[in-house]
């Protein structure tokens, strides 16, 4: 059971979440290779982008100005994203949130992550049909 006592309240909390989440992702051989382009010197820049994204999703700040879908379709072209990749990603995301936070924003983050994963998989299948 989680020992978390507070909800995601601000960007600093999002930063904690993103860093803990990526610590899990980057240490799992089943999925870590997908992040080869952001490892090392690019990781801090990637964290800023991810914090912008989740801050926009959870707090409607409008910080995030990129095209998430396009980036992931490109990643699919390079690596062939599978349902298993999304399951691993969602599992780590949900586990990380549950370990660190509890509350409405935490629940919203998990719901949005699931929705994003479903939509991305649908778009990938659609893209594959047109190849």
N, CA, C and O atoms as a GROMACS GRO file, in nm:
protein
  524
    1UNK      N    1   0.083  -0.119   0.000
    1UNK     CA    2   0.000   0.000   0.000
    1UNK      C    3   0.087   0.125   0.000
    1UNK      O    4   0.196   0.126   0.057
    2UNK      N    5   0.039   0.226  -0.064
    2UNK     CA    6   0.113   0.351  -0.076
    2UNK      C    7   0.124   0.422   0.057
    2UNK      O    8   0.032   0.420   0.140
    3UNK      N    9   0.240   0.486   0.077
    3UNK     CA   10   0.259   0.570   0.195
    3UNK      C   11   0.245   0.717   0.159
    3UNK      O   12   0.273   0.804   0.241
    4UNK      N   13   0.203   0.744   0.037
    4UNK     CA   14   0.184   0.882  -0.008
    4UNK      C   15   0.076   0.948   0.076
    4UNK      O   16  -0.024   0.886   0.112
    5UNK      N   17   0.100   1.075   0.107
    5UNK     CA   18   0.004   1.147   0.191
    5UNK      C   19  -0.050   1.274   0.126
    5UNK      O   20  -0.143   1.336   0.178
    6UNK      N   21   0.008   1.313   0.012
    6UNK     CA   22  -0.041   1.436  -0.050
    6UNK      C   23  -0.054   1.417  -0.201
    6UNK      O   24   0.001   1.323  -0.260
    7UNK      N   25  -0.128   1.506  -0.262
    7UNK     CA   26  -0.155   1.502  -0.404
    7UNK      C   27  -0.049   1.581  -0.481
    7UNK      O   28   0.032   1.652  -0.422
    8UNK      N   29  -0.049   1.568  -0.612
    8UNK     CA   30   0.034   1.649  -0.699
    8UNK      C   31  -0.022   1.791  -0.691
    8UNK      O   32  -0.139   1.815  -0.723
    9UNK      N   33   0.062   1.885  -0.646
    9UNK     CA   34   0.012   2.020  -0.622
    9UNK      C   35   0.073   2.127  -0.710
    9UNK      O   36   0.017   2.235  -0.724
   10UNK      N   37   0.189   2.098  -0.772
   10UNK     CA   38   0.258   2.202  -0.848
   10UNK      C   39   0.365   2.141  -0.939
   10UNK      O   40   0.380   2.019  -0.946
   11UNK      N   41   0.437   2.227  -1.009
   11UNK     CA   42   0.540   2.181  -1.101
   11UNK      C   43   0.651   2.106  -1.030
   11UNK      O   44   0.706   2.010  -1.084
   12UNK      N   45   0.685   2.147  -0.910
   12UNK     CA   46   0.790   2.077  -0.835
   12UNK      C   47   0.749   1.931  -0.810
   12UNK      O   48   0.832   1.841  -0.819
   13UNK      N   49   0.622   1.908  -0.780
   13UNK     CA   50   0.573   1.771  -0.762
   13UNK      C   51   0.579   1.694  -0.894
   13UNK      O   52   0.614   1.576  -0.896
   14UNK      N   53   0.545   1.761  -1.004
   14UNK     CA   54   0.552   1.698  -1.136
   14UNK      C   55   0.697   1.660  -1.166
   14UNK      O   56   0.722   1.552  -1.220
   15UNK      N   57   0.791   1.745  -1.133
   15UNK     CA   58   0.932   1.716  -1.155
   15UNK      C   59   0.974   1.591  -1.077
   15UNK      O   60   1.046   1.506  -1.130
   16UNK      N   61   0.931   1.581  -0.953
   16UNK     CA   62   0.961   1.462  -0.872
   16UNK      C   63   0.904   1.338  -0.939
   16UNK      O   64   0.971   1.235  -0.950
   17UNK      N   65   0.780   1.349  -0.984
   17UNK     CA   66   0.714   1.237  -1.051
   17UNK      C   67   0.789   1.196  -1.177
   17UNK      O   68   0.819   1.078  -1.196
   18UNK      N   69   0.820   1.291  -1.263
   18UNK     CA   70   0.887   1.263  -1.391
   18UNK      C   71   1.023   1.197  -1.368
   18UNK      O   72   1.056   1.100  -1.435
   19UNK      N   73   1.100   1.247  -1.274
   19UNK     CA   74   1.233   1.192  -1.248
   19UNK      C   75   1.225   1.050  -1.192
   19UNK      O   76   1.302   0.962  -1.231
   20UNK      N   77   1.133   1.027  -1.102
   20UNK     CA   78   1.117   0.892  -1.045
   20UNK      C   79   1.066   0.795  -1.151
   20UNK      O   80   1.110   0.680  -1.157
   21UNK      N   81   0.974   0.840  -1.234
   21UNK     CA   82   0.919   0.760  -1.343
   21UNK      C   83   1.030   0.722  -1.441
   21UNK      O   84   1.041   0.605  -1.479
   22UNK      N   85   1.110   0.818  -1.482
   22UNK     CA   86   1.217   0.790  -1.578
   22UNK      C   87   1.326   0.704  -1.517
   22UNK      O   88   1.393   0.629  -1.589
   23UNK      N   89   1.346   0.713  -1.388
   23UNK     CA   90   1.442   0.624  -1.324
   23UNK      C   91   1.399   0.478  -1.345
   23UNK      O   92   1.484   0.391  -1.366
   24UNK      N   93   1.272   0.453  -1.339
   24UNK     CA   94   1.219   0.318  -1.365
   24UNK      C   95   1.232   0.281  -1.512
   24UNK      O   96   1.281   0.172  -1.545
   25UNK      N   97   1.190   0.370  -1.601
   25UNK     CA   98   1.193   0.343  -1.744
   25UNK      C   99   1.334   0.313  -1.795
   25UNK      O  100   1.357   0.219  -1.870
   26UNK      N  101   1.427   0.396  -1.752
   26UNK     CA  102   1.563   0.386  -1.805
   26UNK      C  103   1.640   0.267  -1.750
   26UNK      O  104   1.750   0.237  -1.797
   27UNK      N  105   1.584   0.199  -1.652
   27UNK     CA  106   1.650   0.081  -1.596
   27UNK      C  107   1.579  -0.049  -1.632
   27UNK      O  108   1.606  -0.153  -1.572
   28UNK      N  109   1.490  -0.044  -1.727
   28UNK     CA  110   1.418  -0.164  -1.771
   28UNK      C  111   1.452  -0.190  -1.918
   28UNK      O  112   1.416  -0.112  -2.006
   29UNK      N  113   1.522  -0.299  -1.943
   29UNK     CA  114   1.569  -0.330  -2.078
   29UNK      C  115   1.456  -0.349  -2.179
   29UNK      O  116   1.478  -0.337  -2.299
   30UNK      N  117   1.335  -0.376  -2.131
   30UNK     CA  118   1.223  -0.396  -2.223
   30UNK      C  119   1.180  -0.266  -2.290
   30UNK      O  120   1.112  -0.269  -2.393
   31UNK      N  121   1.218  -0.154  -2.232
   31UNK     CA  122   1.167  -0.025  -2.282
   31UNK      C  123   1.274   0.085  -2.286
   31UNK      O  124   1.256   0.184  -2.357
   32UNK      N  125   1.382   0.070  -2.213
   32UNK     CA  126   1.480   0.179  -2.202
   32UNK      C  127   1.540   0.221  -2.336
   32UNK      O  128   1.573   0.338  -2.354
   33UNK      N  129   1.554   0.127  -2.429
   33UNK     CA  130   1.614   0.161  -2.559
   33UNK      C  131   1.530   0.263  -2.638
   33UNK      O  132   1.582   0.330  -2.727
   34UNK      N  133   1.402   0.274  -2.605
   34UNK     CA  134   1.318   0.372  -2.673
   34UNK      C  135   1.358   0.516  -2.640
   34UNK      O  136   1.322   0.610  -2.712
   35UNK      N  137   1.431   0.531  -2.532
   35UNK     CA  138   1.467   0.665  -2.483
   35UNK      C  139   1.612   0.699  -2.510
   35UNK      O  140   1.668   0.789  -2.447
   36UNK      N  141   1.675   0.628  -2.604
   36UNK     CA  142   1.817   0.650  -2.633
   36UNK      C  143   1.845   0.793  -2.679
   36UNK      O  144   1.953   0.846  -2.653
   37UNK      N  145   1.749   0.855  -2.747
   37UNK     CA  146   1.771   0.992  -2.796
   37UNK      C  147   1.766   1.097  -2.686
   37UNK      O  148   1.813   1.209  -2.707
   38UNK      N  149   1.710   1.064  -2.572
   38UNK     CA  150   1.700   1.163  -2.464
   38UNK      C  151   1.791   1.131  -2.346
   38UNK      O  152   1.798   1.209  -2.251
   39UNK      N  153   1.859   1.018  -2.350
   39UNK     CA  154   1.951   0.984  -2.241
   39UNK      C  155   2.070   1.078  -2.240
   39UNK      O  156   2.096   1.148  -2.338
   40UNK      N  157   2.140   1.080  -2.129
   40UNK     CA  158   2.262   1.160  -2.118
   40UNK      C  159   2.233   1.307  -2.112
   40UNK      O  160   2.151   1.353  -2.033
   41UNK      N  161   2.302   1.382  -2.198
   41UNK     CA  162   2.295   1.528  -2.193
   41UNK      C  163   2.159   1.584  -2.229
   41UNK      O  164   2.128   1.698  -2.195
   42UNK      N  165   2.076   1.505  -2.298
   42UNK     CA  166   1.944   1.553  -2.339
   42UNK      C  167   1.835   1.525  -2.235
   42UNK      O  168   1.722   1.570  -2.250
   43UNK      N  169   1.869   1.451  -2.132
   43UNK     CA  170   1.768   1.410  -2.035
   43UNK      C  171   1.709   1.529  -1.959
   43UNK      O  172   1.587   1.535  -1.938
   44UNK      N  173   1.791   1.622  -1.917
   44UNK     CA  174   1.739   1.738  -1.844
   44UNK      C  175   1.644   1.820  -1.930
   44UNK      O  176   1.541   1.868  -1.883
   45UNK      N  177   1.680   1.837  -2.057
   45UNK     CA  178   1.594   1.909  -2.152
   45UNK      C  179   1.460   1.835  -2.168
   45UNK      O  180   1.354   1.896  -2.175
   46UNK      N  181   1.468   1.703  -2.174
   46UNK     CA  182   1.349   1.620  -2.187
   46UNK      C  183   1.260   1.634  -2.063
   46UNK      O  184   1.137   1.639  -2.075
   47UNK      N  185   1.322   1.639  -1.946
   47UNK     CA  186   1.244   1.656  -1.822
   47UNK      C  187   1.166   1.787  -1.824
   47UNK      O  188   1.051   1.791  -1.781
   48UNK      N  189   1.226   1.894  -1.874
   48UNK     CA  190   1.157   2.023  -1.883
   48UNK      C  191   1.035   2.010  -1.974
   48UNK      O  192   0.927   2.059  -1.941
   49UNK      N  193   1.053   1.944  -2.088
   49UNK     CA  194   0.942   1.925  -2.182
   49UNK      C  195   0.831   1.844  -2.117
   49UNK      O  196   0.714   1.879  -2.128
   50UNK      N  197   0.868   1.736  -2.048
   50UNK     CA  198   0.768   1.651  -1.983
   50UNK      C  199   0.695   1.726  -1.871
   50UNK      O  200   0.575   1.710  -1.853
   51UNK      N  201   0.769   1.806  -1.797
   51UNK     CA  202   0.705   1.885  -1.691
   51UNK      C  203   0.609   1.987  -1.752
   51UNK      O  204   0.500   2.009  -1.698
   52UNK      N  205   0.649   2.050  -1.862
   52UNK     CA  206   0.557   2.141  -1.932
   52UNK      C  207   0.430   2.066  -1.972
   52UNK      O  208   0.319   2.116  -1.953
   53UNK      N  209   0.448   1.946  -2.029
   53UNK     CA  210   0.333   1.867  -2.074
   53UNK      C  211   0.239   1.836  -1.958
   53UNK      O  212   0.120   1.864  -1.965
   54UNK      N  213   0.293   1.777  -1.852
   54UNK     CA  214   0.206   1.735  -1.741
   54UNK      C  215   0.149   1.854  -1.663
   54UNK      O  216   0.039   1.845  -1.609
   55UNK      N  217   0.223   1.964  -1.658
   55UNK     CA  218   0.168   2.084  -1.595
   55UNK      C  219   0.049   2.135  -1.676
   55UNK      O  220  -0.050   2.180  -1.619
   56UNK      N  221   0.059   2.129  -1.807
   56UNK     CA  222  -0.053   2.170  -1.893
   56UNK      C  223  -0.171   2.075  -1.878
   56UNK      O  224  -0.286   2.120  -1.872
   57UNK      N  225  -0.144   1.946  -1.871
   57UNK     CA  226  -0.250   1.846  -1.857
   57UNK      C  227  -0.322   1.859  -1.723
   57UNK      O  228  -0.445   1.855  -1.717
   58UNK      N  229  -0.246   1.874  -1.617
   58UNK     CA  230  -0.305   1.872  -1.482
   58UNK      C  231  -0.353   2.008  -1.432
   58UNK      O  232  -0.448   2.016  -1.355
   59UNK      N  233  -0.285   2.115  -1.476
   59UNK     CA  234  -0.316   2.247  -1.423
   59UNK      C  235  -0.355   2.348  -1.531
   59UNK      O  236  -0.373   2.467  -1.503
   60UNK      N  237  -0.369   2.300  -1.655
   60UNK     CA  238  -0.417   2.382  -1.767
   60UNK      C  239  -0.337   2.510  -1.784
   60UNK      O  240  -0.394   2.617  -1.806
   61UNK      N  241  -0.203   2.499  -1.774
   61UNK     CA  242  -0.118   2.618  -1.783
   61UNK      C  243  -0.088   2.662  -1.926
   61UNK      O  244  -0.052   2.777  -1.950
   62UNK      N  245  -0.104   2.571  -2.021
   62UNK     CA  246  -0.071   2.603  -2.159
   62UNK      C  247   0.078   2.608  -2.186
   62UNK      O  248   0.120   2.659  -2.290
   63UNK      N  249   0.157   2.556  -2.096
   63UNK     CA  250   0.303   2.556  -2.110
   63UNK      C  251   0.350   2.474  -2.230
   63UNK      O  252   0.446   2.511  -2.298
   64UNK      N  253   0.284   2.364  -2.254
   64UNK     CA  254   0.328   2.269  -2.356
   64UNK      C  255   0.279   2.313  -2.493
   64UNK      O  256   0.159   2.332  -2.513
   65UNK      N  257   0.372   2.329  -2.587
   65UNK     CA  258   0.338   2.380  -2.720
   65UNK      C  259   0.380   2.285  -2.832
   65UNK      O  260   0.380   2.325  -2.949
   66UNK      N  261   0.414   2.163  -2.800
   66UNK     CA  262   0.463   2.068  -2.900
   66UNK      C  263   0.353   1.972  -2.944
   66UNK      O  264   0.243   1.974  -2.890
   67UNK      N  265   0.385   1.889  -3.043
   67UNK     CA  266   0.292   1.789  -3.092
   67UNK      C  267   0.333   1.651  -3.040
   67UNK      O  268   0.419   1.586  -3.099
   68UNK      N  269   0.272   1.609  -2.931
   68UNK     CA  270   0.305   1.482  -2.868
   68UNK      C  271   0.282   1.365  -2.963
   68UNK      O  272   0.364   1.274  -2.971
   69UNK      N  273   0.172   1.368  -3.034
   69UNK     CA  274   0.139   1.256  -3.122
   69UNK      C  275   0.244   1.240  -3.231
   69UNK      O  276   0.289   1.128  -3.257
   70UNK      N  277   0.284   1.348  -3.294
   70UNK     CA  278   0.383   1.342  -3.400
   70UNK      C  279   0.515   1.284  -3.350
   70UNK      O  280   0.577   1.202  -3.419
   71UNK      N  281   0.556   1.325  -3.233
   71UNK     CA  282   0.680   1.274  -3.174
   71UNK      C  283   0.672   1.123  -3.154
   71UNK      O  284   0.769   1.051  -3.182
   72UNK      N  285   0.560   1.075  -3.106
   72UNK     CA  286   0.545   0.932  -3.079
   72UNK      C  287   0.525   0.850  -3.207
   72UNK      O  288   0.564   0.733  -3.212
   73UNK      N  289   0.463   0.909  -3.308
   73UNK     CA  290   0.453   0.840  -3.437
   73UNK      C  291   0.592   0.824  -3.498
   73UNK      O  292   0.622   0.722  -3.560
   74UNK      N  293   0.675   0.924  -3.481
   74UNK     CA  294   0.813   0.916  -3.528
   74UNK      C  295   0.890   0.808  -3.450
   74UNK      O  296   0.968   0.733  -3.508
   75UNK      N  297   0.867   0.802  -3.322
   75UNK     CA  298   0.929   0.698  -3.238
   75UNK      C  299   0.883   0.560  -3.283
   75UNK      O  300   0.962   0.466  -3.285
   76UNK      N  301   0.757   0.548  -3.319
   76UNK     CA  302   0.705   0.421  -3.370
   76UNK      C  303   0.774   0.384  -3.501
   76UNK      O  304   0.811   0.268  -3.520
   77UNK      N  305   0.792   0.481  -3.590
   77UNK     CA  306   0.861   0.454  -3.716
   77UNK      C  307   1.002   0.399  -3.691
   77UNK      O  308   1.051   0.314  -3.765
   78UNK      N  309   1.066   0.449  -3.589
   78UNK     CA  310   1.204   0.410  -3.558
   78UNK      C  311   1.211   0.275  -3.488
   78UNK      O  312   1.300   0.195  -3.516
   79UNK      N  313   1.118   0.249  -3.395
   79UNK     CA  314   1.130   0.132  -3.308
   79UNK      C  315   1.013   0.035  -3.314
   79UNK      O  316   1.024  -0.077  -3.263
   80UNK      N  317   0.903   0.073  -3.374
   80UNK     CA  318   0.788  -0.017  -3.376
   80UNK      C  319   0.724  -0.033  -3.239
   80UNK      O  320   0.734  -0.139  -3.178
   81UNK      N  321   0.659   0.070  -3.192
   81UNK     CA  322   0.593   0.066  -3.060
   81UNK      C  323   0.484  -0.041  -3.060
   81UNK      O  324   0.409  -0.056  -3.157
   82UNK      N  325   0.478  -0.116  -2.951
   82UNK     CA  326   0.381  -0.225  -2.937
   82UNK      C  327   0.291  -0.200  -2.818
   82UNK      O  328   0.316  -0.112  -2.736
   83UNK      N  329   0.186  -0.279  -2.810
   83UNK     CA  330   0.096  -0.271  -2.694
   83UNK      C  331   0.174  -0.298  -2.565
   83UNK      O  332   0.145  -0.240  -2.461
   84UNK      N  333   0.273  -0.387  -2.572
   84UNK     CA  334   0.354  -0.417  -2.453
   84UNK      C  335   0.431  -0.293  -2.407
   84UNK      O  336   0.440  -0.268  -2.287
   85UNK      N  337   0.485  -0.216  -2.500
   85UNK     CA  338   0.554  -0.093  -2.461
   85UNK      C  339   0.461   0.000  -2.383
   85UNK      O  340   0.498   0.055  -2.279
   86UNK      N  341   0.340   0.014  -2.434
   86UNK     CA  342   0.243   0.101  -2.367
   86UNK      C  343   0.204   0.045  -2.230
   86UNK      O  344   0.185   0.121  -2.135
   87UNK      N  345   0.191  -0.086  -2.220
   87UNK     CA  346   0.157  -0.148  -2.091
   87UNK      C  347   0.267  -0.126  -1.988
   87UNK      O  348   0.241  -0.094  -1.873
   88UNK      N  349   0.392  -0.144  -2.032
   88UNK     CA  350   0.505  -0.121  -1.942
   88UNK      C  351   0.507   0.025  -1.898
   88UNK      O  352   0.521   0.056  -1.780
   89UNK      N  353   0.493   0.116  -1.996
   89UNK     CA  354   0.496   0.260  -1.968
   89UNK      C  355   0.386   0.296  -1.866
   89UNK      O  356   0.413   0.363  -1.766
   90UNK      N  357   0.264   0.250  -1.893
   90UNK     CA  358   0.152   0.282  -1.803
   90UNK      C  359   0.173   0.219  -1.666
   90UNK      O  360   0.142   0.281  -1.564
   91UNK      N  361   0.223   0.097  -1.663
   91UNK     CA  362   0.248   0.032  -1.534
   91UNK      C  363   0.345   0.112  -1.449
   91UNK      O  364   0.319   0.138  -1.331
   92UNK      N  365   0.458   0.152  -1.508
   92UNK     CA  366   0.556   0.232  -1.434
   92UNK      C  367   0.499   0.368  -1.395
   92UNK      O  368   0.524   0.416  -1.285
   93UNK      N  369   0.423   0.429  -1.485
   93UNK     CA  370   0.365   0.560  -1.455
   93UNK      C  371   0.270   0.550  -1.335
   93UNK      O  372   0.280   0.629  -1.241
   94UNK      N  373   0.179   0.455  -1.340
   94UNK     CA  374   0.082   0.438  -1.232
   94UNK      C  375   0.150   0.400  -1.101
   94UNK      O  376   0.115   0.452  -0.995
   95UNK      N  377   0.247   0.310  -1.106
   95UNK     CA  378   0.319   0.269  -0.985
   95UNK      C  379   0.394   0.386  -0.924
   95UNK      O  380   0.397   0.402  -0.802
   96UNK      N  381   0.454   0.470  -1.010
   96UNK     CA  382   0.530   0.585  -0.960
   96UNK      C  383   0.436   0.684  -0.892
   96UNK      O  384   0.466   0.735  -0.784
   97UNK      N  385   0.324   0.713  -0.956
   97UNK     CA  386   0.226   0.803  -0.894
   97UNK      C  387   0.179   0.747  -0.761
   97UNK      O  388   0.178   0.818  -0.660
   98UNK      N  389   0.141   0.620  -0.760
   98UNK     CA  390   0.089   0.559  -0.637
   98UNK      C  391   0.191   0.559  -0.524
   98UNK      O  392   0.155   0.567  -0.407
   99UNK      N  393   0.319   0.548  -0.559
   99UNK     CA  394   0.424   0.549  -0.457
   99UNK      C  395   0.447   0.688  -0.398
   99UNK      O  396   0.491   0.701  -0.284
  100UNK      N  397   0.418   0.791  -0.477
  100UNK     CA  398   0.453   0.927  -0.436
  100UNK      C  399   0.336   1.015  -0.397
  100UNK      O  400   0.350   1.102  -0.312
  101UNK      N  401   0.219   0.992  -0.458
  101UNK     CA  402   0.108   1.086  -0.442
  101UNK      C  403  -0.024   1.012  -0.426
  101UNK      O  404  -0.039   0.895  -0.460
  102UNK      N  405  -0.120   1.086  -0.372
  102UNK     CA  406  -0.256   1.035  -0.361
  102UNK      C  407  -0.351   1.154  -0.369
  102UNK      O  408  -0.327   1.258  -0.307
  103UNK      N  409  -0.460   1.139  -0.444
  103UNK     CA  410  -0.556   1.248  -0.452
  103UNK      C  411  -0.613   1.264  -0.591
  103UNK      O  412  -0.589   1.182  -0.680
  104UNK      N  413  -0.689   1.371  -0.610
  104UNK     CA  414  -0.760   1.394  -0.736
  104UNK      C  415  -0.668   1.420  -0.855
  104UNK      O  416  -0.691   1.365  -0.962
  105UNK      N  417  -0.563   1.501  -0.837
  105UNK     CA  418  -0.471   1.526  -0.948
  105UNK      C  419  -0.395   1.399  -0.984
  105UNK      O  420  -0.367   1.374  -1.102
  106UNK      N  421  -0.362   1.319  -0.886
  106UNK     CA  422  -0.295   1.192  -0.910
  106UNK      C  423  -0.384   1.099  -0.991
  106UNK      O  424  -0.338   1.034  -1.085
  107UNK      N  425  -0.509   1.094  -0.954
  107UNK     CA  426  -0.606   1.013  -1.026
  107UNK      C  427  -0.624   1.066  -1.168
  107UNK      O  428  -0.629   0.987  -1.263
  108UNK      N  429  -0.631   1.197  -1.184
  108UNK     CA  430  -0.644   1.259  -1.316
  108UNK      C  431  -0.523   1.226  -1.402
  108UNK      O  432  -0.538   1.195  -1.520
  109UNK      N  433  -0.403   1.233  -1.346
  109UNK     CA  434  -0.282   1.202  -1.423
  109UNK      C  435  -0.286   1.059  -1.476
  109UNK      O  436  -0.251   1.035  -1.591
  110UNK      N  437  -0.329   0.966  -1.393
  110UNK     CA  438  -0.338   0.826  -1.438
  110UNK      C  439  -0.446   0.809  -1.544
  110UNK      O  440  -0.426   0.734  -1.640
  111UNK      N  441  -0.558   0.876  -1.528
  111UNK     CA  442  -0.665   0.868  -1.629
  111UNK      C  443  -0.619   0.927  -1.762
  111UNK      O  444  -0.644   0.869  -1.868
  112UNK      N  445  -0.552   1.041  -1.757
  112UNK     CA  446  -0.505   1.106  -1.880
  112UNK      C  447  -0.396   1.022  -1.946
  112UNK      O  448  -0.393   1.011  -2.069
  113UNK      N  449  -0.308   0.965  -1.868
  113UNK     CA  450  -0.202   0.880  -1.924
  113UNK      C  451  -0.263   0.761  -1.996
  113UNK      O  452  -0.219   0.724  -2.105
  114UNK      N  453  -0.364   0.701  -1.936
  114UNK     CA  454  -0.432   0.589  -2.000
  114UNK      C  455  -0.499   0.632  -2.130
  114UNK      O  456  -0.488   0.563  -2.232
  115UNK      N  457  -0.567   0.744  -2.127
  115UNK     CA  458  -0.633   0.795  -2.248
  115UNK      C  459  -0.532   0.824  -2.358
  115UNK      O  460  -0.555   0.792  -2.474
  116UNK      N  461  -0.422   0.886  -2.322
  116UNK     CA  462  -0.317   0.918  -2.419
  116UNK      C  463  -0.262   0.790  -2.481
  116UNK      O  464  -0.242   0.783  -2.602
  117UNK      N  465  -0.238   0.689  -2.399
  117UNK     CA  466  -0.186   0.561  -2.449
  117UNK      C  467  -0.284   0.496  -2.546
  117UNK      O  468  -0.244   0.444  -2.650
  118UNK      N  469  -0.412   0.500  -2.513
  118UNK     CA  470  -0.514   0.441  -2.602
  118UNK      C  471  -0.518   0.516  -2.735
  118UNK      O  472  -0.518   0.454  -2.841
  119UNK      N  473  -0.520   0.648  -2.729
  119UNK     CA  474  -0.526   0.728  -2.851
  119UNK      C  475  -0.401   0.707  -2.936
  119UNK      O  476  -0.412   0.694  -3.058
  120UNK      N  477  -0.284   0.704  -2.874
  120UNK     CA  478  -0.162   0.682  -2.950
  120UNK      C  479  -0.163   0.547  -3.020
  120UNK      O  480  -0.123   0.536  -3.136
  121UNK      N  481  -0.208   0.444  -2.951
  121UNK     CA  482  -0.214   0.312  -3.012
  121UNK      C  483  -0.313   0.310  -3.129
  121UNK      O  484  -0.288   0.245  -3.231
  122UNK      N  485  -0.423   0.380  -3.115
  122UNK     CA  486  -0.520   0.389  -3.225
  122UNK      C  487  -0.459   0.461  -3.345
  122UNK      O  488  -0.476   0.417  -3.459
  123UNK      N  489  -0.388   0.570  -3.320
  123UNK     CA  490  -0.325   0.646  -3.428
  123UNK      C  491  -0.216   0.563  -3.497
  123UNK      O  492  -0.201   0.570  -3.619
  124UNK      N  493  -0.142   0.485  -3.420
  124UNK     CA  494  -0.039   0.399  -3.478
  124UNK      C  495  -0.103   0.294  -3.568
  124UNK      O  496  -0.054   0.270  -3.678
  125UNK      N  497  -0.211   0.233  -3.522
  125UNK     CA  498  -0.280   0.134  -3.606
  125UNK      C  499  -0.334   0.198  -3.733
  125UNK      O  500  -0.326   0.140  -3.841
  126UNK      N  501  -0.390   0.318  -3.720
  126UNK     CA  502  -0.441   0.390  -3.835
  126UNK      C  503  -0.330   0.421  -3.934
  126UNK      O  504  -0.347   0.405  -4.055
  127UNK      N  505  -0.217   0.466  -3.883
  127UNK     CA  506  -0.103   0.497  -3.966
  127UNK      C  507  -0.053   0.371  -4.039
  127UNK      O  508  -0.019   0.376  -4.157
  128UNK      N  509  -0.050   0.260  -3.969
  128UNK     CA  510  -0.003   0.135  -4.029
  128UNK      C  511  -0.095   0.088  -4.142
  128UNK      O  512  -0.048   0.027  -4.238
  129UNK      N  513  -0.222   0.117  -4.131
  129UNK     CA  514  -0.317   0.077  -4.235
  129UNK      C  515  -0.292   0.151  -4.366
  129UNK      O  516  -0.324   0.100  -4.473
  130UNK      N  517  -0.234   0.271  -4.358
  130UNK     CA  518  -0.213   0.354  -4.477
  130UNK      C  519  -0.075   0.333  -4.538
  130UNK      O  520  -0.043   0.395  -4.639
  131UNK      N  521   0.006   0.247  -4.476
  131UNK     CA  522   0.139   0.221  -4.531
  131UNK      C  523   0.132   0.123  -4.646
  131UNK      O  524   0.235   0.089  -4.704
   0.00000   0.00000   0.00000
